[in-house]
Amino acid sequence: MDSRLPGVTVDGRQQVVCHVDADCFYAACERLREPALRGEPLVVGMGYEDGETHGAVATASYEARAYGVESAMAISEALDLLPRAAGTGDATDEATGTAADSETTDAGHYRPVDMDYYESVAAEVKAILHDTADTVREVSVDEAYLDVTDTVGWDDPESFAATLKDRIRAEVGIPVSVGVAPTMSAAKIASDHDKPDGLVVVEPGDVRGFLAPLDVSEVHNVGPVTARELREMDIETAGDLAAADPETLESRFGERGREIWNYARGEDDRSVEPKGQPKSLSRESAFTEATDDHERKRDRVRALAADVAERAEREGAIYRTIGVKVVTPPFDVNTRADSLPGPVSDPALVREVTLDLLEEFREAEVRKLGVRVSNLSFPAGEQTDLDGWGRDEPRENRSLGEFADGGQERTTDERSGQTALTDFE
């Protein structure tokens, strides 16, 4: 038997990978904005607005899944499965957002996708992840890998993961599931293993034992089509796949056959690496209660500006655009930004510009504030400072989507069939 432990060794230590995955992310965001939806069957999708009856489910809450609703299902079919509001003959009355009878319970709800809002929530989660780990690989709007080998090691990864989950819930308000393992593939499987709000730690010596009884569809990179073909080969579990002839798998599935065989055996030599340089850096902070105290708002922006500028300096980034985000009750998001004629590295300027932008909201009651620098570049040599640059470009009203970090690229997860808007670039 091969006595080597799976995973990557870093300076003689076994790699520690966390996979953080938000639970029913779009639905969680809608519940953050509208707490009355908590515990209710909720479908978030596209294509049911303005009287249209076509479209697809982007995500469904666990309560909606109990009624048979699945991702990528036609909206019309999903809404037919949800319970009706009391006293109505139309299955979509509650689903489309109209108020239910006061005595109604368990009525289905529908909300249209609001990607700008979801990205703003994702940006808050990402800020925590980057503050927690030195290396973060952001792979979609609702999931990321963290390398915490130096931060935690294998001394007590469970306490670390629990603290991370608690911090995200306390500061952002959404639940996440976390899987910890010595490989990226095992960490992702672990985060899916006990959803929602799960925490699963797989020690280096336990990876193969953890994987063996799992359904073959749970192996990393095995989608529904591949799983069906594997079952036709009498391969039902990850253990069956690990015991299969790799050459037979390779002849059937090409290079991916060898890859999924390795994953089923717990063998994965990938290290957590960021997907390119970030396009922006931001920090956000919520008040316990909404406030119209302008000095409190200014103090908060000063602190956020210092944090963002310090992080930019630490990562060797210079920036051309400086902005603020102001969230007013109930959850109206406003963004403002100033663009410079060239990139700078100047903490005092970040503070000056953000406080100036905040003046527009002097009298406003505010729930949350954010500071962002964007249009980043990463010169190898000396950082540019303010000398020689003027601030003569017009102030711009940026969309919320621009305030969320990262570029966007559509990808499809074979296992779920759901198209995800990747934002962790």
Beta strands, then each sheet from edge to edge (+ up, - down):
strand 1: 9-10
strand 2: 13-14
strand 3: 17-22
strand 4: 42-46
strand 5: 56-60
strand 6: 109-112
strand 7: 135-140
strand 8: 143-147
strand 9: 176-181
strand 10: 199-201
strand 11: 280-291
strand 12: 319-328
strand 13: 332-344
strand 14: 366-374
strand 15: 409-412
strand 16: 419-422
sheet 1: 1+ 2-
sheet 2: 7+ 8- 3+ 9- 10-
sheet 3: 5+ 4- 6-
sheet 4: 11+ 14- 12+ 13-
sheet 5: 15+ 16-
end
